[in-house]
Amino acid sequence: MQPDPNQPTQPVTPPEFAPATPPVQPENSFAQPAPTQPVQPIAGPATPAFNPNDPTPSPSKGPNMKIVIVIIAVVLFLLGAAGMLAYYMLTGDKKDDSTAQTTTTGESKDVVDRPDGKLDLTSTIDGNDSIKAQDIKADLNQQVNISNGLSFMITKVERNYAGITNPKAKVYEGQEVVRVSLTVGSRNSGNSVTKLSTSDFDVFAGQKEASLRNGDDTWAVADSLDSRVSFKEAGEQVAGSYIFIVDKDAEMSFVYTANYKNYKTEEKVAIKAIINL
């Protein structure tokens, strides 16, 4: 077709005035980055392969557990030794006083050694409040402290006693006269009277009760004790003797007994002291 000469024509832009436009990439195309040089890892020392037949031990990891265990054991041993040493330093001189049959010195004990024959009454108690059950065993020259404030001690036993001069004093065959010397005193600082009565004790020769002769002038000696010895003040004490008739050569014992009632608890309290003669 030939162009119509009457139609206007589109002006033609000279090539030198055409605007420069960047090339357009297709919408679904992605630009690829320029290839770079791959990073090579830094070479380290080579790890030897594990060989189960290699006798060389592998280096241990972390602290040596054997050394740690030994250190802990030593520390525990030292702590235990220190604890035992401290315990014996604090308690080594103390003695068990949980039983009544103690013979250690100390006036608060039920039994106290007194080789001089005199009572120690310096540790006083209130006999109204201090009564407790007791089961005491003692020997000669041992002070017996009763919880009611009474204290006594057998100081001497004379078998086959020949000091009775009254001709009326007769002893049957198979029997003997025994003189028992004792000291009696009070530790009671309360307002009650402390006493020892012949009804408070018995003397046994074997299985039989000995026959007491005090109160009978026929058997009187210079220091005969009355049937009742009493004290109003703490610290008072008296020494004397009792005369008994017993089976010859029989083993003897002095048995003191007392029974009380705690009016606060309604509990009965029994006290017993046996002295081997």
Buried (B, 14 or more C-beta within 10 A) or exposed (E): EEEEEEEEEEEEEEEEEEEEEEEEEEEEEEEEEEEEEEEEEEEEEEEEEEEEEEEEEEEEEEEEEEEEEEEEEEEEEEEEEEEEEEEEEEEEEEEEEEEBEBEEEEBEBBBBBBEEBBBBBEBBBBBEEBBEBBEBBBEBBBBBBBBBBBBBBBBEBBBEBEEBEEEEBEEEEEBBBBBBBBBBBBBBBBEEEBBBEBEBBBBBBEEEEBEBBBBEEEBBBEEBBEEEBBBEEBBBBBBBBBBBBBBBEBEBBBBBEBEBEEEEEEEEBEBBBBBBB
